[in-house]
């Protein structure tokens, strides 16, 4: 008790590590702020509440409510935050009169600041550790009032970024004010600043991608195939990450959480889509490797596929558009890829379709599908990669290649995240290997930090020959040179790509609602010595060639040439100004109206049933009453 009176224990929080992009541009740094801390048990009985409230600019009702809340939540003997982020005037007034307010003190800390208002979901945010979190093993070294990373890189690299708290002991004077160092600082523990993070992210590319994706629902993922380093990750609509800091953090988070477009949901790595035609290069890769087809294999398609007892439409009717593999991929022939998928899983050497599908599943699993890639920010989704067990359960063991034929063209039960799609492009670009996608290139200045070791390991997929990958690459280049993605062509850059238009349906009350298609596009460039692999997904937008492809090509051009050619500025302007959220909200409203109508119908039906049951019950009760009266009269 004597020490508490004469010695002041000051805790100093170090600045968190700064986060830089690949060109050493600051993406996240610190700003000094002061929090007003309180230990309710140390507030004296003759405390001048009115004087205190005048000093920091609040009323006495707010003071009493805040103290009660703190005592209820954190107990009276624990130091807690009374007010976050005092402004300069509040800080000065409190410091002038702090000797009058025992139990209160100023705590210096650093608030995170995002200079470009970008990459919120990727960088993450920090928040105060809750009492529930303190019970977890991860937070045993934290105290009430400490801050920790809640999402993104802030959470994944918390131990690196947070640094180490410092503790300093100061002697108090007769007015209870801290003055000189106690014992010349022998007991002090200096604060250690957090380490910085250097990313693969190109901040200019990130900002440009967010600009192109404004007023759209979807995502962009760009990766350096040679390292696995993520160059840009956009989930749209996005939000200003500066909203999730300071005293309004909780209010802003609540508003973002309730937003109908879900800006807090990272569509780039959590949303799973049917990949549509963007999966056709992989379908072909497996078919070629298992020997189900050769590059010269052709199929006669005149507008659809009818070998499974139902007609699967194709966008092309002209003869010869699927005369060989390259032509079929360039024209994105649905019939061709449905058929070669069937040839793959039905191959005689596998013995049965169930074994054949499992072989196909193993290939796709090695491509990184059906499970998280291991990216270094939390809450990654895994998508869906069906296997024989899945279909056995769904169809009671009775199914064949026609049952699952849609998977070959990227529809059906297969679902991938955009991050997985971009990673798939890295595999084709590298002719058979990839590195786990990740953001951080170096911790401090150390690229070989032990934490990063797992991201330097090369993942070799099944032993597919380079010549097979070359066939796929050439066919994907044809897609841009003479096929469905001709609008994505960039002079002087050899782009390998695939468009995708994904059917989008909702089922409400047993009724299938056809909504706007999702626009998809995957690519890598240049073909020789690839430097960027990319996936773009735009919900409820239409054809892949109309929206996703132009956005991807602009990003490739921006990254490889650092500028957009004059003759492509019109495309850029169209993409920036396009507002596709209206389509999304219209679709959602339509589905919601149908859902509400169906809900009302069900409620009315239940009401009629309940009324009928009530009438029947009333009749039964009346009959029992008459029987009882009859029995009484009979006895008499």
C-alpha positions in Angstrom: 0.0 0.0 0.0 2.9 2.3 0.8 4.4 1.6 -2.5 1.2 2.3 -4.3 1.1 5.7 -2.6 4.7 6.7 -3.3 5.5 4.8 -6.5 3.7 5.1 -9.9 3.9 2.1 -12.2 3.7 3.3 -15.8 2.9 0.8 -18.5 4.1 1.9 -22.0 2.7 0.2 -25.1 5.2 0.1 -28.0 4.3 1.1 -31.5 3.1 -1.9 -33.6 5.1 -2.8 -36.6 4.6 -0.8 -39.8 3.4 -2.6 -42.9 5.0 -1.8 -46.3 4.2 -2.9 -49.8 6.7 -4.4 -52.2 8.0 -0.9 -53.2 8.4 0.2 -49.5 5.3 2.3 -49.7 3.6 2.5 -46.3 0.2 0.8 -46.1 -0.3 0.9 -42.4 1.4 2.9 -39.7 0.9 4.3 -36.1 -0.3 7.6 -34.7 0.0 8.5 -31.0 -3.2 8.9 -29.0 -4.1 9.0 -25.3 -6.7 6.9 -23.6 -8.0 7.9 -20.2 -7.7 4.9 -17.8 -9.4 4.4 -14.5 -9.3 2.0 -11.5 -12.7 2.6 -9.9 -11.6 1.3 -6.5 -9.0 4.1 -6.3 -11.5 7.0 -6.8 -11.7 8.9 -3.5 -15.0 9.5 -1.7 -14.5 13.3 -2.0 -13.8 13.1 -5.7 -14.9 16.3 -7.5 -17.0 14.7 -10.2 -18.2 18.0 -11.6 -14.6 19.4 -12.0 -13.5 16.1 -13.7 -16.4 16.2 -16.1 -15.7 19.8 -17.0 -12.1 19.0 -17.7 -12.8 16.3 -20.3 -16.1 17.7 -21.6 -18.8 15.2 -20.5 -21.8 15.4 -18.2 -22.1 13.7 -14.7 -24.7 11.2 -15.9 -22.3 9.9 -18.5 -19.6 9.7 -15.8 -21.8 7.6 -13.5 -23.0 5.3 -16.3 -19.5 4.7 -17.5 -18.1 3.9 -14.0 -21.0 1.5 -13.4 -20.5 -0.3 -16.7 -16.7 -0.7 -16.0 -17.3 -2.1 -12.5 -19.9 -4.5 -13.8 -17.7 -5.7 -16.7 -14.2 -5.6 -15.3 -14.5 -5.3 -11.5 -13.6 -2.2 -9.5 -9.9 -3.1 -8.9 -8.9 -3.5 -12.6 -7.6 -0.7 -14.7 -10.0 -0.1 -17.6 -10.5 2.3 -20.4 -12.8 5.2 -19.3 -12.5 7.1 -22.6 -10.6 6.3 -25.8 -8.7 8.8 -27.9 -8.8 12.1 -26.0 -8.4 15.0 -28.2 -5.6 17.6 -27.7 -7.8 19.9 -25.6 -9.1 17.1 -23.3 -5.5 15.8 -22.9 -4.2 19.2 -21.9 -7.0 19.9 -19.4 -6.6 16.6 -17.7 -2.8 16.8 -17.5 -3.2 20.3 -15.8 -5.4 18.9 -13.1 -4.6 15.2 -12.9 -3.4 15.4 -9.3 -7.1 16.2 -8.4 -8.3 13.0 -9.9 -6.9 9.9 -8.1 -7.8 6.7 -9.8 -7.4 8.2 -13.3 -4.4 8.4 -15.5 -3.5 8.9 -19.2 -2.2 5.9 -21.2 -0.3 6.6 -24.3 -0.9 4.2 -27.1 -0.6 4.0 -30.9 -3.6 3.9 -33.2 -3.4 2.3 -36.6 -3.7 4.5 -39.6 -4.3 3.6 -43.2 -3.0 6.4 -45.4 -4.7 5.2 -48.6 -8.0 3.9 -47.2 -7.4 0.6 -49.0 -7.0 -3.2 -48.4 -9.0 -3.2 -45.1 -9.8 -7.0 -45.2 -6.3 -7.9 -46.1 -4.5 -5.7 -43.5 -7.1 -6.3 -40.8 -7.8 -4.1 -37.7 -7.0 -4.2 -34.0 -9.4 -4.1 -31.0 -9.4 -4.4 -27.3 -9.1 -7.9 -25.8 -12.4 -9.0 -24.3 -12.7 -10.9 -21.0 -13.7 -14.0 -23.0 -10.6 -13.8 -25.1 -8.4 -13.5 -22.0 -9.5 -17.0 -21.0 -8.0 -18.5 -24.2 -4.4 -19.8 -24.1 -3.4 -17.5 -26.9 -4.0 -14.4 -24.8 -2.4 -15.5 -21.5 0.2 -12.7 -21.8 -2.5 -10.0 -22.3 -4.2 -7.8 -19.8 -7.5 -6.1 -19.8 -7.2 -2.9 -21.9 -4.6 -4.4 -24.3 -5.2 -4.4 -28.0 -4.8 -7.3 -30.4 -5.2 -8.0 -34.1 -8.8 -9.1 -34.9 -8.5 -9.9 -38.6 -6.2 -10.0 -41.6 -2.4 -9.6 -41.2 -2.9 -7.9 -37.9 -4.3 -11.1 -36.5 -2.0 -13.6 -38.3 1.2 -11.7 -37.4 0.1 -10.5 -34.0 3.1 -11.8 -32.1 5.5 -10.1 -34.6 3.6 -6.8 -34.9 2.7 -6.2 -31.2 6.3 -5.8 -29.8 6.8 -6.0 -26.0 5.2 -3.8 -23.3 7.5 -1.6 -21.2 7.1 -0.9 -17.5 8.6 2.1 -15.8 8.5 3.0 -12.1 8.3 6.7 -11.0 8.3 8.4 -7.6 5.3 10.6 -6.8 5.5 14.0 -5.2 3.3 15.3 -2.4 0.5 16.1 -4.9 0.5 12.5 -6.2 2.2 13.5 -9.5 4.8 11.2 -11.0 8.2 12.8 -11.1 11.6 11.2 -11.0 12.6 7.7 -11.9 12.5 5.2 -9.0 15.9 3.7 -8.1 17.4 5.3 -11.2 15.4 3.0 -13.4 16.9 -0.3 -12.1 13.5 -1.9 -12.1 12.3 -0.5 -15.5 11.7 -2.8 -18.5 12.0 -0.9 -21.8 9.3 -1.2 -24.4 10.3 -3.1 -27.6 8.7 -1.9 -30.8 7.0 -4.4 -33.1 8.7 -5.7 -36.2 7.6 -4.3 -39.6 6.2 -6.5 -42.4 7.2 -6.1 -46.0 4.6 -7.5 -48.4 4.5 -8.7 -52.0 1.4 -6.5 -52.4 1.7 -3.7 -54.9 -0.2 -0.9 -53.3 -0.7 0.9 -56.7 -2.1 -2.3 -58.2 -4.3 -2.8 -55.1 -5.7 0.7 -55.3 -6.3 0.4 -59.1 -8.1 -2.9 -58.6 -10.3 -1.4 -55.9 -11.1 1.5 -58.3 -12.1 -0.9 -61.1 -14.2 -3.0 -58.8 -16.1 -0.1 -57.3 -19.9 -0.5 -57.4 -19.6 -4.2 -58.2 -20.0 -7.3 -56.1 -17.0 -9.7 -56.4 -13.3 -10.0 -56.0 -9.9 -9.9 -57.6 -6.8 -12.0 -56.6 -3.4 -11.5 -58.3 -0.4 -13.7 -57.5 3.2 -13.8 -58.6 3.5 -17.4 -59.8 7.2 -17.7 -59.1 6.9 -16.9 -55.4 3.3 -17.3 -54.4 3.3 -13.7 -53.3 -0.1 -12.0 -53.5 0.2 -8.8 -55.5 -3.4 -7.7 -54.9 -6.5 -9.0 -53.2 -9.8 -7.1 -53.5 -13.2 -8.0 -52.1 -15.9 -5.6 -53.3 -17.7 -3.7 -52.0 -14.9 -2.7 -49.6 -14.8 -0.1 -46.8 -12.5 2.5 -45.4 -10.4 0.6 -42.8 -10.0 3.8 -40.8 -13.6 3.2 -39.7 -12.6 0.3 -37.6 -10.4 2.3 -35.2 -11.0 4.7 -32.4 -14.0 5.3 -30.2 -16.5 4.8 -33.0 -15.1 1.4 -34.0 -18.0 -0.6 -32.5 -20.7 1.6 -34.1 -19.0 1.5 -37.5 -18.5 -2.2 -37.3 -22.1 -2.8 -36.5 -23.2 -0.7 -39.5 -20.8 -2.6 -41.8 -22.0 -5.9 -40.5 -25.7 -5.0 -41.2 -24.9 -3.7 -44.7 -26.7 -5.9 -47.3 -23.7 -6.1 -49.6 -21.6 -7.7 -46.7 -18.4 -5.6 -47.0 -16.8 -7.5 -44.1 -17.1 -10.8 -46.0 -13.9 -11.5 -47.9 -15.2 -12.9 -51.2 -11.7 -13.4 -52.5 -11.0 -16.3 -50.1 -14.3 -17.1 -48.4 -16.9 -17.1 -51.2 -17.1 -20.3 -53.2 -18.5 -20.2 -56.7 -19.1 -22.7 -59.4 -16.1 -21.9 -61.6 -17.9 -22.3 -64.9 -15.7 -22.5 -68.0 -12.7 -21.2 -66.1 -12.2 -24.8 -65.0 -12.0 -26.2 -68.5 -8.2 -25.9 -68.7 -8.0 -28.2 -65.7 -10.6 -30.6 -67.0 -8.5 -30.8 -70.2 -5.2 -31.2 -68.3 -6.4 -34.2 -66.4 -8.0 -35.8 -69.5 -4.8 -35.4 -71.4 -2.6 -36.7 -68.6 -4.7 -39.9 -67.9 -4.7 -40.6 -71.7 -8.5 -40.2 -72.1 -7.8 -37.9 -75.1 -5.0 -36.6 -77.2 -4.6 -32.9 -78.3 -6.0 -33.8 -81.7 -9.2 -35.3 -80.2 -12.3 -33.6 -81.7 -16.1 -33.7 -81.1 -18.9 -32.9 -83.4 -21.0 -30.3 -81.6 -23.9 -28.5 -83.2 -25.2 -26.4 -80.3 -25.3 -28.8 -77.4 -24.6 -32.2 -75.8 -27.3 -34.8 -75.8 -25.5 -38.1 -75.0 -26.8 -38.2 -71.4 -30.5 -38.1 -72.2 -30.8 -34.3 -71.6 -29.7 -31.5 -73.8 -26.8 -29.4 -72.4 -26.6 -26.2 -74.5 -23.4 -24.9 -76.0 -22.8 -21.3 -77.1 -21.6 -22.4 -80.5 -23.3 -24.2 -83.4 -20.9 -23.8 -86.2 -19.3 -27.0 -87.4 -15.6 -27.5 -86.5 -15.5 -25.3 -83.4 -14.4 -28.4 -81.4 -12.4 -30.2 -84.0 -9.4 -30.5 -81.5 -8.5 -29.5 -78.0 -7.2 -26.0 -78.8 -10.2 -25.1 -80.8 -12.6 -26.4 -78.2 -10.9 -24.4 -75.4 -10.7 -21.3 -77.5 -14.4 -21.5 -78.3 -15.3 -22.8 -74.8 -17.3 -25.7 -76.1 -19.5 -27.1 -73.3 -20.2 -30.3 -75.2 -16.5 -31.1 -75.6 -15.6 -30.6 -72.0 -18.6 -32.5 -70.7 -17.6 -35.4 -72.9 -13.9 -35.5 -72.1 -14.8 -35.4 -68.4 -16.9 -38.4 -68.9 -14.1 -40.1 -70.9 -11.8 -39.4 -67.9 -13.9 -40.9 -65.1 -15.2 -43.7 -67.3 -11.7 -44.8 -68.5 -11.5 -48.6 -68.6 -8.2 -48.6 -66.8 -9.9 -47.3 -63.6 -12.4 -50.2 -63.6 -15.4 -48.1 -62.6 -16.7 -44.6 -62.6 -16.4 -44.4 -58.8 -12.7 -45.2 -59.0 -12.3 -42.9 -62.0 -13.9 -40.0 -60.2 -11.6 -40.6 -57.2 -8.6 -40.3 -59.6 -10.0 -37.1 -61.0 -10.6 -35.9 -57.4 -7.0 -36.6 -56.4 -5.7 -34.5 -59.4 -8.0 -31.6 -58.4 -7.0 -31.8 -54.8 -3.3 -31.6 -55.7 -4.2 -28.4 -57.6 -5.3 -26.9 -54.2 -9.0 -27.3 -54.7 -11.4 -28.5 -52.0 -9.3 -27.4 -49.1 -7.8 -24.1 -47.8 -4.6 -23.0 -49.7 -3.0 -22.0 -46.4 -2.9 -18.2 -47.1 -1.4 -16.2 -44.2 -4.6 -14.4 -43.2 -7.4 -16.1 -41.2 -10.8 -17.5 -42.0 -10.1 -18.9 -45.4 -12.8 -21.0 -47.0 -12.2 -24.4 -48.7 -14.8 -24.5 -51.4 -16.3 -27.9 -52.4 -14.6 -30.7 -54.3 -17.0 -33.7 -54.6 -15.6 -37.3 -54.5 -17.2 -40.7 -54.8 -18.2 -40.8 -51.2 -20.1 -37.4 -51.7 -22.1 -38.8 -54.6 -22.7 -42.2 -53.0 -24.3 -40.3 -50.1 -26.2 -38.0 -52.3 -27.5 -40.6 -54.8 -27.6 -43.7 -52.5 -24.7 -45.2 -54.4 -26.6 -45.2 -57.7 -25.0 -42.8 -60.1 -22.8 -42.7 -63.3 -20.8 -40.2 -65.4 -24.0 -38.7 -66.8 -25.2 -37.9 -63.3 -22.2 -35.7 -62.7 -21.6 -34.5 -66.3 -22.0 -30.8 -65.5 -18.8 -30.9 -63.4 -16.7 -31.1 -66.5 -17.9 -27.6 -67.6 -17.5 -26.1 -64.2 -21.1 -26.3 -63.0 -22.7 -28.9 -60.8 -21.3 -29.5 -57.3 -17.8 -28.1 -57.8 -17.2 -24.8 -56.0 -13.9 -22.8 -55.8 -12.8 -19.6 -54.1 -11.2 -16.9 -56.4 -8.0 -17.5 -54.4 -8.0 -21.1 -55.5 -8.7 -20.2 -59.1 -5.8 -17.8 -59.1 -3.6 -20.4 -57.6 -4.7 -22.9 -60.3 -3.3 -20.4 -62.8 0.0 -20.4 -61.0 0.2 -24.2 -61.5 -0.3 -23.9 -65.3 2.0 -20.9 -65.5 4.8 -22.9 -63.7 4.0 -26.1 -65.5 3.2 -28.1 -62.4 4.1 -26.4 -59.2 3.0 -23.6 -56.9 3.9 -21.9 -53.6 1.3 -21.4 -50.9 -0.2 -18.0 -51.6 1.0 -15.5 -49.0 1.3 -11.7 -48.4 4.4 -11.3 -46.3 7.8 -11.3 -48.1 9.9 -10.3 -45.1 9.6 -9.8 -41.3 11.8 -6.8 -40.5 14.4 -7.2 -43.2 14.6 -10.9 -42.9 13.1 -12.9 -45.8 14.2 -16.1 -44.2 12.4 -15.7 -40.9 11.3 -19.1 -39.5 7.7 -18.0 -39.6 7.9 -17.7 -43.4 9.7 -21.0 -44.1 6.5 -22.9 -45.0 5.8 -20.3 -47.8 9.1 -21.1 -49.5 8.3 -24.7 -50.0 7.5 -25.7 -53.6 4.4 -27.8 -54.0 4.7 -30.2 -57.0 1.4 -31.5 -58.3 1.1 -35.0 -59.8 3.8 -35.7 -62.4 2.2 -34.2 -65.5 4.6 -33.8 -68.4 5.7 -30.3 -69.5 4.5 -31.0 -73.0 0.9 -31.5 -71.6 1.2 -28.1 -69.8 2.4 -26.6 -73.1 -0.7 -27.8 -74.9 -2.9 -26.2 -72.2 -0.9 -22.9 -72.3 -1.1 -22.7 -76.1 -4.9 -23.3 -76.0 -5.3 -20.7 -73.3 -3.3 -18.2 -75.4 -5.7 -19.0 -78.3 -8.6 -18.0 -76.0 -7.2 -14.4 -76.1 -5.8 -14.4 -79.6 -8.8 -15.8 -81.4 -11.4 -17.0 -78.9 -13.9 -15.8 -76.3 -11.4 -13.4 -74.6 -10.3 -11.5 -77.6 -11.3 -8.2 -75.9 -8.6 -8.8 -73.3 -5.7 -8.8 -75.8 -2.8 -6.4 -74.9 -0.3 -5.6 -77.7 3.1 -7.0 -76.8 2.0 -9.3 -74.0 1.2 -13.0 -74.5 -1.8 -13.7 -72.2 -3.1 -17.1 -71.4 -6.6 -17.0 -70.1 -10.1 -18.5 -69.9 -13.5 -16.8 -69.6 -16.3 -18.1 -67.6 -20.1 -17.4 -67.4 -21.6 -19.1 -64.4 -25.3 -19.9 -64.2 -26.7 -18.4 -61.0 -30.0 -19.7 -59.6 -31.9 -19.4 -56.3 -34.6 -21.8 -55.1 -37.5 -20.2 -53.2 -40.4 -22.2 -52.1 -39.6 -25.0 -54.6 -39.4 -22.4 -57.4 -36.2 -22.0 -59.3 -35.3 -18.4 -59.9 -32.9 -17.7 -62.8 -30.7 -14.7 -61.8 -28.0 -12.8 -63.6 -24.9 -14.9 -64.4 -21.6 -14.5 -62.6 -18.8 -13.1 -64.7 -15.5 -15.0 -64.3 -12.1 -14.8 -65.7 -8.7 -16.4 -65.0 -5.3 -15.7 -66.7 -1.6 -15.5 -66.4 1.0 -13.4 -68.3 3.3 -13.3 -70.0 3.3 -16.9 -71.3 7.1 -17.1 -71.1 8.4 -16.2 -67.7 5.0 -15.4 -66.1 4.9 -12.6 -63.6 1.2 -12.4 -62.7 -1.6 -14.9 -62.4 -5.1 -13.5 -61.8 -8.7 -14.4 -61.1 -11.6 -12.0 -61.3 -15.2 -12.9 -60.2 -18.1 -10.4 -60.5 -21.5 -11.5 -59.2 -24.7 -11.0 -61.2 -22.9 -9.3 -64.0 -23.3 -11.4 -67.1 -20.7 -12.9 -69.5 -17.2 -13.4 -68.4 -15.8 -11.7 -71.5 -18.0 -8.6 -70.9 -16.9 -7.6 -67.3 -14.3 -9.9 -65.6 -12.0 -10.2 -68.6 -11.6 -6.4 -69.3 -10.9 -5.8 -65.6 -8.3 -8.5 -65.5 -6.6 -7.3 -68.7 -6.4 -3.8 -67.4 -4.8 -5.0 -64.1 -2.3 -7.1 -66.1 -1.4 -4.1 -68.3 -1.1 -1.9 -65.2 1.2 -4.3 -63.4 3.4 -5.2 -66.4 3.6 -1.8 -68.1 2.8 0.5 -65.2 0.4 2.4 -67.4 -2.8 2.0 -69.6 -2.5 2.5 -73.3 -4.4 5.5 -74.6 -6.5 3.4 -76.9 -7.7 1.4 -73.9 -8.7 4.3 -71.8 -12.3 4.0 -72.9 -12.4 0.4 -71.6 -10.9 1.6 -68.3 -13.5 4.4 -68.0 -16.4 2.0 -68.7 -15.2 -0.5 -66.0 -14.7 2.3 -63.4 -18.1 3.9 -64.0 -20.1 0.7 -64.4 -22.5 0.2 -61.5 -23.5 -3.5 -61.3 -24.7 -3.4 -57.7 -28.1 -2.3 -59.0 -28.4 -5.7 -60.7 -27.4 -7.4 -57.5 -29.9 -5.4 -55.3 -32.7 -5.9 -57.8 -32.0 -9.7 -57.8 -31.8 -9.8 -54.1 -35.0 -7.8 -53.7 -36.8 -10.1 -56.2 -35.7 -13.2 -54.3 -36.6 -11.5 -51.0 -40.1 -10.7 -52.3 -40.7 -14.2 -53.4 -39.3 -15.5 -50.1 -41.6 -13.1 -48.2 -44.6 -14.2 -50.3 -43.8 -17.9 -49.7 -43.3 -17.2 -46.0 -46.7 -15.5 -45.9 -48.3 -18.4 -47.8 -46.9 -20.9 -45.3 -48.1 -18.8 -42.4 -51.6 -18.6 -43.8 -51.6 -22.3 -44.5 -50.5 -23.0 -40.9 -53.2 -20.7 -39.6 -55.8 -22.5 -41.6 -54.5 -25.9 -40.3 -54.4 -24.6 -36.7 -58.0 -23.2 -37.1 -59.2 -26.5 -38.4 -57.5 -28.4 -35.6 -58.9 -26.0 -33.0 -62.4 -26.5 -34.4 -61.9 -30.3 -34.4 -60.6 -30.1 -30.9 -63.5 -28.0 -29.7 -66.0 -30.5 -31.3 -64.2 -33.4 -29.5 -64.3 -31.6 -26.2 -68.0 -30.8 -26.6 -68.7 -34.4 -27.4 -66.8 -35.6 -24.3 -68.9 -33.1 -22.2 -72.2 -34.5 -23.5 -71.0 -38.0 -22.8 -70.1 -37.1 -19.2 -73.5 -35.5 -18.7 -75.3 -38.5 -20.2 -73.3 -40.8 -17.8 -74.4 -38.7 -14.8 -78.0 -38.8 -15.8 -77.8 -42.5 -16.4 -76.4 -43.0 -12.9 -79.2 -40.9 -11.4 
